[in-house]
Amino acid sequence: MIDARVFDEISNTLGKLLPPGVAEMKEDFERNAKSTMQSALGNLDLVSREEFDVQTELLRSTKQQLKSLEARIEALESTGGSSDKSMLGGS
């Protein structure tokens, strides 16, 4: 998930934007802003970078297999559908 320091930095930045007259509420505001952001992001359906990379590689591999199979089908269709098992990878 996202590093907690990111939430701290954002809530501190938001706290600095408050007008001087509400400085005493700054800490409470920062705490509430941090909690709200964590809750909102916690409700999202997120995946880790590692899982995303694994799925990306799986998709890339699947696309390659699909292209290979499409080429084999095209080759079989161009030969009139002969039962050349070597093209299908059989023995």
C-alpha angles and dihedrals in degrees: 000000000000118000112259090229089069090061091047092051094048094047091048090050091050090048091055089056092062116106116257093250092068098046091120089061093049097096092048091047093050092049092049093046091051092048092048093050093047091049093048093048091043089061093056120097098240131165130206120258089246092055091046091052091049091051091046091054091046090052091048091051092047091051090052091050091048092052090049092050092046090053091049091049091049090050091050092048092050091055091053096260095293114176097247100160092191089070091053093050093247129128 
